[in-house]
Amino acid sequence: MNDFGTLLYDLRREKGWTQGELAEKLGITNQAVSKWENGDSFPETAQLPVLSELFEISIDDLLKGARPAPKRAEEPDSETPAEPPREKAEKRRIPPSVFCGTVMLLATAAFLLLGFLGGLWHPGWIVFIGGAAVCALLDVIGKPVSHYSGAVMLSAVTAYLLLGFLGGLWHPGWIVFLVGAAICAALGATEDALRKKKEK
């Protein structure tokens, strides 16, 4: 057997075909197939495209009598463009509606615990400044939460202080933070929706 004959024999056996079955598909005799595999003769040029299609191998590889080398796992497919770094970063990005809302709801829970269990309504509002600072800090260091989260939550802190100092409404005034968290979540969801629409 030559290289072509050996390859043809291997490909035919992998398909589970006899020489007669392959010959029937090609419209030739099984003796012709036998001669190809033994290296006594070679297919006509017109039969090469048919063999290529039957065995799902290129004509070039058929003529060489060799299979193409398998691609190594670490090598990216040349036909598939590498994903731009920006798109990878976008996939890792925490949705603003989830992150900012969670931070501020945790701050609200901490504030309520301080107020109901310790009566610390007045100094307890500091936890909201901490929550707003976390949202703003993450935005600054490159993990965008929402363009408006810091401003919204600082506005909520200002409103709370005004209600507390001017009206003595420390206890019911904390509701402004729930409103702020809801606004952050709504703005974040809107930003995400607009960004996805723009990408399409």
Sequence and secondary structure as in RCSB ss.txt:
>XXXX:A:sequence
MNDFGTLLYDLRREKGWTQGELAEKLGITNQAVSKWENGDSFPETAQLPVLSELFEISIDDLLKGARPAPKRAEE
PDSETPAEPPREKAEKRRIPPSVFCGTVMLLATAAFLLLGFLGGLWHPGWIVFIGGAAVCALLDVIGKPVSHYSG
AVMLSAVTAYLLLGFLGGLWHPGWIVFLVGAAICAALGATEDALRKKKEK
>XXXX:A:secstr
  HHHHHHHHHHHHHT  HHHHHHHHTS HHHHHHHHHTS    GGGHHHHHHHHT  HHHHHHT       TTS
  TTS    HHHHHHHH   HHHHHHHHHHHHHHHHHHHHHHH  HHHHTHHHHHHHHHHHHHHHTT    SSHH
HHHHHHHHHHHHHHHHH  HHHHTHHHHHHHHHHHHHHHHHHHHHHHHH 
